[in-house]
Amino acid sequence: EPPPPDMKGKIVLLGQTVTGKADVGPSPLRDLTPLTFMVANVVNNVLADDFARRAPAWAVWGSALLAGCLWVGFVADRSVLILCGSAILSVVAFASAEVWSWVWSSWWVPAVAPLTGLGALQFITIGRRVWQEQKAKQEIKGMFGSYVSPQLVERMIKAEQRPQLGGHEEEITAYFSDIQGYSTFSEKLPPDRLVKLLNEYLTACTDTVQGEGGTLDKYIGDAVVAIFGAPLALPDHAYRACVAAVRSQASLDGLRAKWDAEGDRWPEGVRKMRSRIGLNSGTAIIGNMGSRTRFSYTMTGDNVNLAARMESGAKSWGAYIMCTEATKLSCEQHGGDRVVFRPLARIVVMGRTLAVPVFEIVGLKEDVAPRTRECLGLFAQALGRFYARDWDGALAGFRHSAELEPLVPGAAPGVKGNPSLIYQGLVEEYRQIKLPDDWDGVHVMQHK
């Protein structure tokens, strides 16, 4: 029998229907669907050119290679945390692209092999980065662990900035300390006891310096040289150095009391030990310096030399902590009035031509007694009269301030003078000579 006219040129699908059987089965739409509909769907996909196709191998591996290149080029040197996060995002992005290509273009993209390759690359990259970071941490600890506090080492590691070891300029505060009259009592001690004494003293000084963020530069016998502001930059390096100087003197007070309690085990010079500290702030050259076979991380420059002159020159002014005006101003910029200063003089050190105002660091604000504050006020007034050549007024003022000085010879262990007593002697000396008309109060130091 010929087909109806409207069936001409059409595709006819025939299904089977017999007693006891049905050409039906489950489909994504419902549980029982005529299976002929599924055949019709296949035919429709063929006619509409809308059927699943396997993505070309070159496209799959090309995209995987591109993703790997982007990963290595832009992410490989980042931190481990960023690497792990980007690894997860890249896998999610690849999977999302696969789903998108299937839904919108019916492309089937094999995922196992490309993702395995990309994952292996990520694993190797992350492992390499972990190894690099651990190596860098060990290098920093190896280079600075012996003369920088553990806390500062951790800050350097977290900053993820390798310290510059070659010579470079840095704003720092140089710190020098030395024991007063060391040679007079060191000759009286056997070597083993002298070493024990020095180790105890140097440990206390070093702990204090490192506790304030300073870097131990070197020991020179009984002297301690330290850097504040390198290898890790510290904006408040001057304030930290001033606090470290005050606390170093306080720790020496504790050691002195301990040694005195041990009686005749130590000579009188040990029981009355005093140290002097000099500070200066400014630009210095920092880096590894030395020979090809032996070098150390250190500082050099004119500002470093000036700090050393502050330590040696403090004796001339009866002070035990002396700093330059640069240190005072930088300290006040970051620490406010938490450190108490006393103006001492305007001096020209050997080897320089410009006068430098110098100051005594009296102590921390909360520790300075009212009596000492009164002394500082009287001293400042007397110093003004001294510069005005009012010798009688200056002498009376210095005698008055001397009665309130916190450190008095004979009363404080090891103290041999104080600024008020020093200036009394200068007044007596200057009033006996005729000063030039252009005298401005600057004192030229005759020794280092």
C-alpha positions as CSV (number, residue, x, y, z in Angstrom):
1,E,0.0,0.0,0.0
2,P,1.6,3.3,-1.0
3,P,2.4,5.7,1.9
4,P,0.2,8.8,2.5
5,P,1.2,11.8,0.4
6,D,2.5,13.8,3.5
7,M,5.1,11.1,4.4
8,K,7.0,11.5,1.2
9,G,10.6,12.5,1.8
10,K,10.3,12.0,5.5
11,I,12.2,9.6,7.8
12,V,9.9,7.1,9.3
13,L,10.8,5.3,12.5
14,L,9.1,2.0,13.2
15,G,8.7,0.6,16.7
16,Q,7.9,-3.0,17.7
17,T,4.6,-3.7,19.4
18,V,3.7,-7.3,20.1
19,T,1.6,-9.0,22.8
20,G,3.6,-9.3,26.0
21,K,6.4,-7.0,24.8
22,A,6.7,-3.2,24.6
23,D,9.5,-1.1,22.9
24,V,9.8,1.2,25.9
25,G,12.5,1.9,28.5
26,P,13.9,4.5,30.9
27,S,15.1,7.9,29.7
28,P,16.4,11.1,31.4
29,L,12.8,12.5,31.1
30,R,10.8,9.7,32.6
31,D,10.9,6.1,33.7
32,L,9.0,4.6,30.7
33,T,9.7,6.2,27.3
34,P,9.1,4.7,23.8
35,L,12.6,3.8,22.7
36,T,11.7,4.9,19.2
37,F,11.9,8.5,20.7
38,M,15.6,7.9,21.5
39,V,16.3,6.8,18.0
40,A,14.5,9.9,16.8
41,N,16.7,12.0,19.0
42,V,19.8,10.5,17.5
43,V,18.5,11.1,14.0
44,N,17.7,14.7,14.9
45,N,21.2,15.2,16.3
46,V,22.7,13.9,13.0
47,L,20.5,16.1,10.9
48,A,21.2,19.2,13.0
49,D,24.9,18.4,13.3
50,D,24.4,18.5,17.1
51,F,26.1,15.4,18.5
52,A,28.9,14.7,20.9
53,R,32.4,15.0,19.4
54,R,35.8,14.3,20.9
55,A,38.0,17.3,21.2
56,P,41.1,17.1,19.0
57,A,44.2,16.0,20.9
58,W,46.1,19.1,19.8
59,A,43.5,21.4,21.4
60,V,43.4,19.4,24.7
61,W,47.2,19.2,25.1
62,G,47.7,22.7,23.7
63,S,45.4,24.2,26.3
64,A,47.1,22.2,29.0
65,L,50.5,23.3,27.9
66,L,49.4,26.9,27.8
67,A,48.0,26.6,31.3
68,G,51.3,25.1,32.4
69,C,53.3,27.9,30.8
70,L,51.1,30.6,32.4
71,W,51.5,28.8,35.7
72,V,55.3,28.7,35.5
73,G,55.6,32.2,34.1
74,F,53.3,34.1,36.5
75,V,52.9,32.1,39.7
76,A,56.0,29.8,40.1
77,D,58.0,32.3,42.2
78,R,55.1,33.3,44.5
79,S,54.7,32.1,48.1
80,V,53.6,28.5,48.8
81,L,50.1,29.8,49.9
82,I,49.6,31.5,46.6
83,L,50.9,28.5,44.7
84,C,48.4,26.2,46.4
85,G,45.5,28.6,45.9
86,S,46.3,29.1,42.2
87,A,46.7,25.3,41.8
88,I,43.2,24.8,43.0
89,L,41.8,27.6,40.9
90,S,43.6,26.3,37.8
91,V,42.0,22.8,38.3
92,V,38.6,24.4,38.8
93,A,39.0,26.5,35.7
94,F,40.0,23.5,33.6
95,A,37.0,21.5,34.8
96,S,34.7,24.5,34.2
97,A,36.0,24.9,30.7
98,E,35.3,21.2,30.1
99,V,31.7,21.5,31.3
100,W,31.2,24.7,29.3
101,S,32.5,23.0,26.1
102,W,30.1,20.1,26.6
103,V,27.0,22.1,27.4
104,W,27.4,24.7,24.7
105,S,29.3,23.0,22.0
106,S,28.9,19.2,22.7
107,W,32.6,18.8,22.8
108,W,33.9,16.0,25.0
109,V,37.3,17.0,26.4
110,P,39.3,14.1,28.0
111,A,40.3,15.5,31.4
112,V,42.3,12.8,33.2
113,A,45.5,12.9,31.2
114,P,45.8,16.8,31.0
115,L,44.8,17.3,34.6
116,T,47.3,14.6,35.7
117,G,50.0,16.4,33.8
118,L,49.1,19.8,35.1
119,G,48.8,18.5,38.6
120,A,52.3,16.9,38.3
121,L,53.7,20.2,37.2
122,Q,52.0,22.0,40.1
123,F,53.2,19.4,42.6
124,I,56.8,19.8,41.3
125,T,56.6,23.6,41.3
126,I,55.1,23.8,44.9
127,G,57.7,21.3,46.1
128,R,60.5,23.4,44.5
129,R,59.1,26.5,46.1
130,V,58.9,24.9,49.6
131,W,62.5,23.7,49.2
132,Q,63.6,27.2,48.2
133,E,61.8,28.9,51.1
134,Q,63.3,26.4,53.6
135,K,66.7,26.9,52.1
136,A,66.3,30.7,52.4
137,K,65.2,30.4,56.0
138,Q,68.2,28.3,56.8
139,E,70.5,30.7,55.1
140,I,69.1,33.7,57.0
141,K,69.4,31.8,60.3
142,G,72.9,30.7,59.4
143,M,74.0,34.2,58.5
144,F,72.3,36.2,61.3
145,G,71.2,33.7,63.9
146,S,74.3,34.3,66.1
147,Y,74.1,38.1,66.2
148,V,70.5,38.9,65.7
149,S,67.7,38.0,68.1
150,P,65.4,35.0,67.1
151,Q,62.5,37.4,67.0
152,L,64.2,39.6,64.4
153,V,65.3,36.6,62.4
154,E,61.6,35.5,62.2
155,R,60.6,39.0,61.1
156,M,63.2,38.8,58.3
157,I,61.9,35.5,57.2
158,K,58.2,36.6,57.3
159,A,59.2,39.8,55.3
160,E,60.3,37.5,52.5
161,Q,63.1,39.9,51.7
162,R,66.6,38.5,51.6
163,P,68.9,41.0,53.3
164,Q,71.3,42.8,51.1
165,L,74.8,41.5,51.9
166,G,76.7,43.5,49.4
167,G,77.7,47.1,50.4
168,H,74.8,49.5,50.5
169,E,73.8,52.6,52.3
170,E,71.3,52.5,55.1
171,E,70.0,54.8,57.8
172,I,71.1,53.3,61.1
173,T,72.1,54.0,64.6
174,A,75.6,52.8,65.6
175,Y,76.1,51.6,69.1
176,F,79.5,51.4,70.9
177,S,80.0,50.4,74.5
178,D,83.2,49.8,76.5
179,I,84.0,49.0,80.2
180,Q,85.6,51.8,82.2
181,G,89.0,50.9,83.6
182,Y,88.9,47.4,82.2
183,S,92.7,46.9,82.1
184,T,93.1,47.8,85.8
185,F,91.1,44.8,87.0
186,S,91.6,42.4,84.1
187,E,95.3,42.1,85.1
188,K,94.3,40.9,88.6
189,L,92.1,38.0,87.4
190,P,93.2,34.5,86.2
191,P,92.3,33.7,82.6
192,D,89.4,31.4,83.4
193,R,87.7,33.9,85.8
194,L,88.3,36.8,83.4
195,V,86.6,34.8,80.6
196,K,83.7,33.9,82.9
197,L,83.3,37.5,83.9
198,L,83.4,38.8,80.3
199,N,80.9,36.1,79.1
200,E,78.5,37.1,81.8
201,Y,78.8,40.8,81.0
202,L,78.7,40.4,77.3
203,T,75.7,38.1,77.5
204,A,73.7,40.7,79.4
205,C,74.7,43.4,76.9
206,T,73.9,41.3,73.9
207,D,70.6,40.1,75.2
208,T,69.6,43.7,75.8
209,V,70.7,45.0,72.4
210,Q,69.0,42.1,70.6
211,G,65.9,42.5,72.7
212,E,65.5,46.0,71.3
213,G,66.0,44.8,67.7
214,G,69.7,45.6,67.4
215,T,72.2,43.5,65.5
216,L,75.4,42.5,67.1
217,D,78.3,43.7,64.9
218,K,81.3,42.4,66.8
219,Y,83.0,42.1,70.2
220,I,86.3,43.9,70.5
221,G,87.7,42.6,73.8
222,D,85.3,44.0,76.3
223,A,83.7,46.4,73.8
224,V,80.3,45.7,72.1
225,V,79.5,47.1,68.7
226,A,76.0,46.9,67.4
227,I,73.8,48.1,64.6
228,F,70.2,49.3,64.9
229,G,68.3,49.5,61.5
230,A,70.1,46.7,59.6
231,P,69.8,44.1,58.2
232,L,66.1,44.7,58.7
233,A,65.1,48.3,58.4
234,L,63.7,49.8,61.6
235,P,62.2,53.3,61.3
236,D,62.6,53.8,65.1
237,H,66.2,52.6,65.2
238,A,67.4,55.6,67.2
239,Y,64.7,55.2,69.8
240,R,65.5,51.5,70.1
241,A,69.2,52.2,70.5
242,C,68.6,54.7,73.2
243,V,66.3,52.3,75.1
244,A,68.9,49.5,74.7
245,A,71.6,51.8,76.1
246,V,69.6,52.7,79.2
247,R,68.6,49.1,79.8
248,S,72.2,47.9,79.3
249,Q,73.3,50.2,82.1
250,A,70.4,48.8,84.3
251,S,71.5,45.2,83.6
252,L,75.0,46.2,84.6
253,D,73.6,47.6,87.9
254,G,72.2,44.1,88.5
255,L,75.5,42.4,87.7
256,R,77.4,44.8,89.9
257,A,75.1,44.1,92.8
258,K,75.6,40.3,92.2
259,W,79.4,40.6,92.0
260,D,79.5,42.8,95.1
261,A,77.4,40.1,97.0
262,E,80.0,37.5,96.1
263,G,82.6,39.5,98.2
264,D,86.3,39.0,97.8
265,R,85.8,36.6,94.9
266,W,86.1,39.7,92.7
267,P,88.5,42.6,92.9
268,E,87.1,46.1,93.7
269,G,87.3,47.1,90.1
270,V,84.8,44.4,89.1
271,R,82.4,45.2,92.0
272,K,82.4,48.9,90.9
273,M,82.4,48.2,87.1
274,R,80.9,50.9,84.9
275,S,80.5,51.0,81.1
276,R,80.2,53.9,78.7
277,I,78.0,53.9,75.6
278,G,78.1,56.1,72.5
279,L,75.4,56.5,69.9
280,N,75.1,58.2,66.6
281,S,72.5,58.1,63.8
282,G,72.9,58.6,60.1
283,T,73.8,56.9,56.8
284,A,76.4,54.2,56.9
285,I,77.7,51.5,54.5
286,I,76.4,48.1,55.6
287,G,77.2,44.7,54.2
288,N,79.5,41.7,54.3
289,M,83.1,42.9,54.5
290,G,86.4,41.1,54.9
291,S,88.7,38.9,52.9
292,R,87.8,36.3,50.3
293,T,88.1,33.6,53.0
294,R,86.7,35.4,56.0
295,F,84.2,38.2,56.3
296,S,81.4,39.4,58.5
297,Y,78.3,41.6,58.3
298,T,79.4,45.0,59.6
299,M,79.1,48.7,59.1
300,T,81.6,51.5,58.2
301,G,81.6,55.2,57.5
302,D,82.0,58.6,59.1
303,N,78.8,58.3,61.2
304,V,80.1,55.0,62.6
305,N,83.4,56.6,63.6
306,L,81.4,59.4,65.2
307,A,79.5,56.9,67.3
308,A,82.8,55.5,68.5
309,R,83.9,59.0,69.5
310,M,80.7,59.5,71.5
311,E,81.7,56.4,73.6
312,S,85.3,57.5,74.2
313,G,84.4,61.2,74.6
314,A,81.7,60.6,77.2
315,K,84.4,60.4,79.9
316,S,85.4,64.0,79.2
317,W,81.8,65.1,80.2
318,G,81.1,62.8,83.1
319,A,78.5,60.9,81.2
320,Y,77.9,57.2,80.8
321,I,75.6,57.4,77.8
322,M,76.4,60.1,75.2
323,C,74.8,60.6,71.8
324,T,74.8,63.1,69.0
325,E,72.0,65.5,68.2
326,A,71.0,63.4,65.2
327,T,70.3,60.5,67.5
328,K,68.3,62.7,69.9
329,L,66.1,64.2,67.1
330,S,65.5,60.8,65.5
331,C,64.6,59.3,68.9
332,E,62.2,62.1,69.7
333,Q,60.6,61.7,66.2
334,H,59.6,58.1,66.9
335,G,59.6,57.9,70.7
336,G,58.3,61.3,71.7
337,D,59.5,62.3,75.2
338,R,59.9,58.8,76.5
339,V,63.7,59.2,76.6
340,V,65.1,62.0,78.8
341,F,68.2,63.9,77.4
342,R,70.5,66.4,78.9
343,P,72.5,68.8,76.6
344,L,76.2,68.5,77.3
345,A,78.3,70.4,74.9
346,R,79.1,71.4,71.3
347,I,82.3,69.6,70.4
348,V,84.6,69.1,67.4
349,V,86.0,65.6,67.5
350,M,89.5,64.8,66.1
351,G,89.5,64.4,62.4
352,R,86.4,66.6,61.8
353,T,85.9,70.3,61.4
354,L,82.2,70.8,62.2
355,A,80.9,71.1,65.7
356,V,78.5,68.4,66.9
357,P,75.9,69.0,69.7
358,V,76.1,66.1,72.1
359,F,73.7,64.9,74.8
360,E,73.6,62.6,77.8
361,I,70.9,60.0,77.8
362,V,69.7,60.3,81.4
363,G,67.1,57.5,81.3
364,L,63.5,56.6,80.4
365,K,60.8,59.1,81.3
366,E,59.1,56.9,83.8
367,D,62.3,56.1,85.7
368,V,63.7,59.6,86.1
369,A,63.1,60.9,89.6
370,P,61.8,64.4,90.3
371,R,65.2,65.2,92.0
372,T,67.0,64.4,88.8
373,R,64.6,66.5,86.7
374,E,65.3,69.4,89.0
375,C,69.0,68.8,88.5
376,L,68.6,68.8,84.7
377,G,66.7,72.1,84.8
378,L,69.4,73.8,87.0
379,F,72.1,72.4,84.7
380,A,70.4,73.7,81.6
381,Q,70.2,77.2,83.1
382,A,73.9,77.1,84.2
383,L,74.9,75.9,80.7
384,G,73.1,78.9,79.2
385,R,75.1,81.2,81.5
386,F,78.3,79.4,80.6
387,Y,77.8,80.1,76.9
388,A,77.0,83.7,77.8
389,R,80.3,83.9,79.7
390,D,78.6,84.6,82.9
391,W,81.2,82.7,84.8
392,D,79.9,83.5,88.3
393,G,76.3,82.7,87.5
394,A,77.4,79.5,85.7
395,L,79.6,78.3,88.6
396,A,76.8,78.9,91.1
397,G,74.3,77.1,88.9
398,F,76.6,74.1,88.4
399,R,77.3,73.9,92.1
400,H,73.6,73.8,92.7
401,S,72.9,71.1,90.1
402,A,75.9,69.1,91.4
403,E,74.0,68.7,94.7
404,L,71.2,66.9,92.9
405,E,73.2,64.8,90.4
406,P,72.0,61.2,90.4
407,L,75.6,59.9,90.1
408,V,78.1,61.3,92.6
409,P,81.7,60.2,93.1
410,G,82.1,58.3,96.3
411,A,78.3,57.6,96.6
412,A,77.7,55.7,93.4
413,P,80.0,52.7,92.7
414,G,82.7,53.4,90.1
415,V,81.6,57.0,89.4
416,K,84.5,59.4,89.0
417,G,82.6,62.5,87.8
418,N,79.4,64.0,86.5
419,P,78.6,66.8,84.1
420,S,78.0,69.4,86.9
421,L,81.5,68.7,88.3
422,I,83.1,68.7,84.9
423,Y,81.6,72.1,84.1
424,Q,82.7,73.6,87.4
425,G,86.3,72.8,86.4
426,L,85.7,74.3,82.9
427,V,84.3,77.5,84.4
428,E,87.4,77.8,86.7
429,E,89.6,77.2,83.7
430,Y,87.9,79.6,81.3
431,R,87.6,82.5,83.7
432,Q,91.4,82.5,84.0
433,I,92.0,83.0,80.2
434,K,90.9,85.6,77.7
435,L,88.6,84.0,75.2
436,P,88.4,85.3,71.6
437,D,85.5,87.6,70.8
438,D,84.0,85.0,68.4
439,W,84.1,82.2,71.0
440,D,80.9,80.2,70.6
441,G,81.3,77.6,73.4
442,V,82.6,74.9,71.0
443,H,85.0,72.5,72.7
444,V,87.7,71.0,70.4
445,M,88.5,67.4,71.6
446,Q,92.2,66.7,71.9
447,H,92.0,63.0,71.9
448,K,89.9,60.2,70.4
